[in-house]
């Protein structure tokens, strides 16, 4: 009798949504966090990242193909109200892809949505993150805000054998996260 009661209770919770979060809540891949100051204290400036902290993907270059890649997306609005989207790339799980302030590395980004449409944009790496060109931010934020899957293919402009592939499985909730900044 206790087993029947327990099974009935679990079934009731599943049917009414008691065991699973609703879409847009914890099922969203996005998380809002706060920057910290030099002392490690939380500021009031928010940014968007992923709950998983890193998205897995693969990369290739002249020495390897299909190697492990970790992607750290970061979106936000600076103190002047200007939006930004940065992409941190980590090869082999520990080597941060770097550019230079004097000689930054340029990239071409292709994004394929769930309907098969391909969008092209550019980014530049001055230090440890690719910075998506401002002229593409509105388009990128619209794509992210639609929800659904987005596949990324990033190529280093001067070294076409160096490329990065990763997927955002479901971008649902990005628009709401952006509006909360």
Secondary structure, DSSP 4 states (H G I P E B T S, - for coil): -HHHHHHHHHHHHHHHTSSSPPTTTTTSSEEEEEEE-TTS-EEEEEEEEETTS-EEEEEE-SS-SSEEEEEEEEEEE-TTS-EEEEEEEEETTTEE----SSSPEEEEEEEEETTS-EEEEEEEESSSSEEE-GGGHHHHHHHHHT-S-EEEEEEETTEEEEEEEEEES--TTHHHHHHT-
